[in-house]
Amino acid sequence: MDDTRCRDFFSHPAGTLQRRYEALRAVFIDHRPQRQVAEQFGYTYDSLRQLVHEFRSRCRRDAPPPFFSPSPAGDPTARPNPSPPPNP
């Protein structure tokens, strides 16, 4: 089975937030060199270093940045939350 398109979804993300997520994941989880990650995901080396710095700072404050849209309006694939039951 050819999974090239599936792999490309992760290795060449189109959306800004997904691209940031995948780049930071490559640095922190895969332990890849920042220069290599910057080149793969279309960042300058200095831009990626700044993203890494900001991510570390936010994690230390227990406030990592969101990588996905917090509202269904920002994500056309999100399913609406079911309505809560009425109060008796």
C-alpha positions as CSV (number, residue, x, y, z in Angstrom):
1,M,0.0,0.0,0.0
2,D,1.4,3.4,-0.9
3,D,1.1,5.8,2.0
4,T,3.1,8.6,0.5
5,R,0.3,11.1,0.7
6,C,-0.3,10.2,4.4
7,R,3.4,10.6,5.2
8,D,3.4,14.0,3.3
9,F,0.6,15.2,5.5
10,F,2.9,15.0,8.5
11,S,6.2,15.8,6.9
12,H,5.0,18.7,4.7
13,P,2.1,20.3,6.6
14,A,0.2,23.1,4.8
15,G,-1.4,24.9,7.7
16,T,0.6,27.3,9.9
17,L,-0.4,25.7,13.3
18,Q,0.3,22.1,12.0
19,R,3.6,23.2,10.6
20,R,4.6,24.7,13.9
21,Y,3.5,21.6,15.8
22,E,5.4,19.2,13.5
23,A,8.5,21.4,13.6
24,L,8.5,21.5,17.4
25,R,7.7,17.8,17.6
26,A,10.7,17.1,15.4
27,V,12.9,19.1,17.7
28,F,11.6,17.8,21.1
29,I,10.4,14.3,20.3
30,D,12.6,13.2,17.4
31,H,15.7,15.1,18.7
32,R,16.5,16.3,15.2
33,P,18.9,19.2,14.6
34,Q,17.2,22.6,14.5
35,R,18.9,23.6,11.2
36,Q,17.6,20.4,9.5
37,V,14.0,21.0,10.9
38,A,14.0,24.6,9.9
39,E,14.9,23.7,6.3
40,Q,12.3,20.9,6.1
41,F,9.4,23.1,7.5
42,G,10.3,26.3,5.7
43,Y,11.6,28.3,8.7
44,T,14.8,30.2,8.9
45,Y,17.2,28.8,11.5
46,D,16.7,31.9,13.7
47,S,12.9,31.8,13.4
48,L,12.8,28.2,14.5
49,R,15.1,28.9,17.4
50,Q,12.7,31.6,18.5
51,L,9.8,29.2,18.2
52,V,11.7,26.7,20.4
53,H,12.5,29.4,22.9
54,E,8.9,30.6,23.2
55,F,7.6,27.0,23.4
56,R,10.0,26.2,26.3
57,S,9.1,29.4,28.1
58,R,5.3,28.7,27.8
59,C,5.8,25.1,28.9
60,R,7.6,26.3,32.0
61,R,4.6,28.5,32.8
62,D,2.2,25.5,32.2
63,A,0.8,27.4,29.2
64,P,1.8,25.7,26.0
65,P,0.4,27.3,22.9
66,P,-2.6,25.9,21.2
67,F,-1.8,24.1,18.0
68,F,-5.4,23.5,17.0
69,S,-8.4,25.8,16.6
70,P,-10.2,26.2,20.0
71,S,-13.5,26.8,18.3
72,P,-15.5,24.8,15.7
73,A,-15.8,28.0,13.6
74,G,-12.1,27.9,13.1
75,D,-12.1,24.2,12.2
76,P,-14.5,23.1,9.5
77,T,-13.9,19.4,10.4
78,A,-14.8,19.9,14.1
79,R,-18.1,18.4,15.3
80,P,-20.3,20.6,17.4
81,N,-20.5,19.8,21.1
82,P,-23.9,18.3,22.1
83,S,-26.1,20.6,24.1
84,P,-26.1,20.0,27.9
85,P,-29.3,18.6,29.3
86,P,-31.8,21.3,30.5
87,N,-31.8,22.1,34.2
88,P,-34.9,20.6,36.0
